Amino acid sequence: MDDLIVSMEHVYKSFPGVKALDDVHFELRSGEVMALLGENGAGKSTLVKILSGVYARDSGHMEIFGREQGDLTPKQAQELGVAIIHQELNMCRHLSVAENMFLGREKTRLGTLSNREMEAEASTILRDLKIDLDPRKVVGELPVSKQQMVEIAKALSTNARVLIMDEPTSSLTSREIEDLFRIIRELKNKGCGIVYISHRLEELQYIVDRVTIMRDGQFIASMNYQDTTMDEIISLMVGREIREQFPRVSCKKGKSVFEVKHLNAGHLVRDVGFQLHEGEIVGFAGLMGAGRTETTRAIFGVDPKTSGEINLDGRTVKIHKVADAIRAGIVLAPEDRKKDGLCTKLSIRHNIALPNLDTLCDKAGIVRRARETRMCEHAVNSLMIKTPSVDMDVATLSGGNQQKVVVAKWLARNSRVVMFDEPTRGIDVAAKVEIYHLMNKLKQQGIAVMFVSSEMSEIMGIADRIIVMCDGRITGEMTAAQATQEKILTLATRFDKKVATANE
Amino acid sequence: MQTKRLSPLRRFIAIRGMASAMIAFAALIVIYIVFGLREPNVFSTANILNLLRSMSKYLIIGIGQSYLLITGNIDLSLGSVVGMSAMISATLMTHGVNPLIAAFIALLCCLVIGLINGLLVGKAQLPPFIATLGTMFTARGIGYMINGNRNTDAIASGIGKEASDKFQNFFYYGKTMGLYNTFLVAVAVFIVFFFLLSKTRTGRHIYAIGSNVDAAKLSGVSVFATTTKAYMVSAFCAFVVGLILCAQAGMGNMEAGNMYEMYAVAAGVVGGISPLGGTGLLLGTFAGAAVWQTLENGLNMIGAQVGLQRIVIGVIVVFAVLLDVVVRRGSRKRIK
């Protein structure tokens, strides 16, 4: 049971402006669990997307089951036996377990569905995996863990022998994780190869045979899990020299401006409390799904809070809706600019003016055009947004310039606290530096800056103080001088001991 | 870096939705001339005045529906509210109520329907199609009950011939400066709502929630308040058209305003109001209503059967949306 089932060599892939994969190697043997590790943006997802036929590689070899493969489509990859189980499950919630498992390849007899046959087969597969589940149950009524098992069973029913699991434990409880691990071992015994992507390094010991480590789109190392240590893995994951430029300005740290106490909102914001001072940028580090975005949204009044107190300049402010936060002088430049940041069908003018209409309108609610033009042109000029006119649609701008518009929306007013959520994602280095300059300018003006980023290097380069979150909780805090990537990563993976009982 | 000010003409074209509106105006001129060549009476002053009067109803309801389309919603109750307005005001007038008071009461009733639509869609987050389907049946049902399940008597029977003539002249038969009053009423409604949509805070919010409701929320826009305002505008427009229909018939017809919600969608869409929300100009709705009426008028004048009229109109609506989708897809590709 030691034959090579996947072998990728010298794989290259680039997207406009980014080298996503740079001469990457990857091997998977049958009957093994291979952990694919790396920071956010290391190229893990790109690699598995090439393997599962979502992306085509620019160059390089890929062999699956010993046969050289050209560019695959997702369907071809599936037929070859490569299945991917996504972090967000892809299921039709209103259909039954069996219906989901046979979706798109329903068994028919004389043109009508033969449900009994499908249910019987689904039942066999589930029993094989020792999953106790009625194939007639509606998927939407099952807990997430069971849905995930249905997804795995579905993959097996297509005779998948390469299973890619992307963060499979992120939404499971410890009991459920145990179940999942048992099934993974079951799959190993059947000779499947499993690619296991997870940020939860402490889980690896229970199931993983080998690890492959990537960083910045490059292959770093591949080795037996037994022959390595956690420290070595972490240092290989983060051990990059910082190439980008981080302009840092120092200014005196002033009084506390903003304080959040015991904030709770949903399961990703749990008892969060922190302070922001004048003249400092506070970085929020953590892995994806650590609850940082949720924290900013709860503060800003987008999502409801279950409890907590917010103080601004020593006074408690009540924030029930976004307008309350804006009025108080607390603003948020959100993470996903296409989804939350911009009205892409509207002009730069309309976008920048939107949150500032209260200051731009006269008493009758009529927009003062001259004042608006002045505000927008000032914003465009001071942020160096490259456009012929403020009346251009924002959709015509490049990503970096769009991001600047998102920021510009909030700089036209006198805010006390500005929260930036991943302000540099997906934009080029030059534009990043301009965003850093901007945050520095705010800092010098005495505005409290909260800077959420998943890129450790920029957080360490720009923030004066770093707060690390994991699983909805603040797990640690340090000054920029104390910070090391290892320290941050350790704190960022300090999950509640979910797997303590999974040890057998 | 200094941003350049574009020349006025280029700024004009760059306004989103302006291109579609201009295309609709061009189509209007072509259609008008084609019919005119077949039937010279199309160009007669009498016909032009008639045309302007007939298109007024489509223009006003088109404005109402455009407000909803721009927010990414729809108002199916529009036609029923038109009917309700006509029936309530007519019934009151047959009972001798002063036309002003009758109209005021009808207005309040219409605005209540608008408010309910706003609550259902903006607050309870029902799909607008379903919510306004419900109010569509309800509003017409209320009209029927007030009418006593029949058409009303002539309004003159209650308020007297003089008052009735005055009312009917004001909304339908009378002329001011050579134009039918109906058209002037429509122009007044157009100017008010054009101003509201393009120059005020509310107008900006309406475009914003239609373009990206999440981004609008994160900019502090109240989706509920904005949606409700849009439904109130549409209810107001329906109210005005109801009065026009009442004046035209001189009574409250049970089927007044039937299907108008769909004519309104057609007028907006032909004029480049995207049914997906976020884009479109009332100028386009103006052109759309005119195209619609010119087609109806022209096909009538050349003696085409009613069936053919409907087919032509149906094809043109689909073609207009198809054009919108194709243009959108094209521009998306360019951006990516």
Contacts between the chains, C-beta under 8 A, distances in Angstrom:
chain1	res1	chain2	res2	distance
A	300	B	218	7.3
A	302	B	217	6.6
A	302	B	218	6.2
A	321	B	220	7.9
A	321	B	222	7.4
A	322	B	217	6.2
A	322	B	218	6.2
A	322	B	219	7.4
A	322	B	220	4.5
A	323	B	220	4.3
A	323	B	222	6.8
A	325	B	220	7.8
A	326	B	219	8.0
A	326	B	220	4.5
A	332	B	218	6.7
A	334	B	218	5.5
A	339	B	212	7.6
A	339	B	214	5.7
A	339	B	215	7.6
A	340	B	214	4.9
A	340	B	215	5.6
A	340	B	218	5.2
A	341	B	215	5.8
A	341	B	218	7.4
A	342	B	212	6.7
A	342	B	215	5.6
A	343	B	207	7.3
A	343	B	208	5.3
A	343	B	211	3.6
A	343	B	212	4.5
A	343	B	215	5.3
A	343	B	216	6.8
A	343	B	278	6.8
A	344	B	211	6.8
A	344	B	212	6.6
A	345	B	16	6.9
A	345	B	207	7.9
A	345	B	210	7.8
A	345	B	211	4.1
A	345	B	212	7.6
A	345	B	278	3.9
A	345	B	279	5.3
A	346	B	16	7.2
A	346	B	207	6.0
A	346	B	208	6.9
A	346	B	211	5.2
A	346	B	278	6.9
A	347	B	16	6.9
A	350	B	204	6.4
A	350	B	207	6.6
A	350	B	208	7.3
A	353	B	204	6.7
A	354	B	204	6.4
A	354	B	208	5.5
A	354	B	216	7.1
A	354	B	219	4.5
A	354	B	221	7.0
A	355	B	219	4.0
A	355	B	220	5.4
A	357	B	201	4.5
A	357	B	204	5.9
A	357	B	205	7.7
A	358	B	201	7.8
A	361	B	200	7.2
A	361	B	201	4.8
A	364	B	200	7.7
A	365	B	200	4.8
A	365	B	201	4.5
A	365	B	202	6.3
A	366	B	199	5.4
A	366	B	200	5.3
A	366	B	201	7.7
A	367	B	199	5.8
A	367	B	200	6.3
A	367	B	201	6.4
A	367	B	204	6.8
A	369	B	199	7.9
A	377	B	3	5.7
A	380	B	3	5.4
A	381	B	1	6.3
A	381	B	2	6.7
A	381	B	3	6.8
A	384	B	1	5.8
A	386	B	1	7.3
A	387	B	3	6.7
A	388	B	3	6.8
A	388	B	4	5.6
A	388	B	6	6.9
A	389	B	3	5.9
A	389	B	4	6.5
A	389	B	5	7.1
A	389	B	6	5.0
A	389	B	11	7.4
A	389	B	14	7.3
A	390	B	3	6.3
A	391	B	6	7.0
A	391	B	11	6.1
A	391	B	14	5.5
A	391	B	15	7.4
A	392	B	14	7.0
A	393	B	16	6.4
A	395	B	331	7.6
A	395	B	335	5.4
A	396	B	335	6.7
A	409	B	219	6.7
